[in-house]
Amino acid sequence: LERLCHQGRAGISAAGENADLRKQLAAYAVEIGVLRDEKQSAAQALLNANEEKKRLTEECDKARQGNGKVVVGFTVTNVAFERLQAQGALVEAFQARIVQAITDEARTAGHAGLAVHVTLLSAGSVRVEAEASPHPSVGPGASQDLVARLGSSSTMARALALAVESLPGIEVATEGPISVVDLSVSLRNGEDVHLVRDRHQALQQSHAALRADHKGLQEQHAEEQRRRQEL
């Protein structure tokens, strides 16, 4: 009888242990499932980061080549913006004269085939922004060279002023002697490349963190599988 009681107690104890093991295995299975999902999510995030890193690297390299738009900005004094705008044909002629003056200066500096687009910006005196793009056939660095040459030109401001002064009919919009002031020449991609570089560096840091997280998840997953096998 005692032997039967002892066997019964042992059976109850074994049954309890088996139940505990089943619960533990079930918990491990859930944890492994969660880790598997996290691992897959981390792997996808790492893949997306790799693609974005590649895209930004290409964008940064392209920006460094410097074949973006050259921006020429200046103010034409003593030309009333509102009166000029009221003369549709005069506006077109005004813009054409600006384009011609800039392309002539660029040609003198060794840059032919320039494409120039002019925008008139402000009321009062006329603020002009001209975007110039080197010919597609030129090599890397053409825009940077053009910025350097136009930016150091001692004749461009006067050439622009003369182009406007000699425009037939401009007297209807003038209020005094015409001059060009606040002349600046810049490379639009010159700012973009710094932004791209900052984004690229931030992405590299994020990429490194994702790789570390991915490695940690792999180690956790391997440890959970080892513990489950030991059970």
Buried (B, 14 or more C-beta within 10 A) or exposed (E): EEEEEEEEEEEEEEEEEEEEEEEEEEEBEEBBEEBEEBBEEBBEBBEEBBEBBEEBBEBBEBBBBBBBBBBBBBBBBBBBBEEBBEBEEBBEBBBBBBBEBBBBBBEBBEBEEBEBEBEBEEEEBBBBBBBBBBEEEBEEEBBBBBBEBBBEBEEBBEBBBBBBBEBEEBEEBBEEEBBBEEBEBBBBBBEBBEEBBEBBEEBBEBBEEBBEBBEEBBEBBEEBEEEBEEE
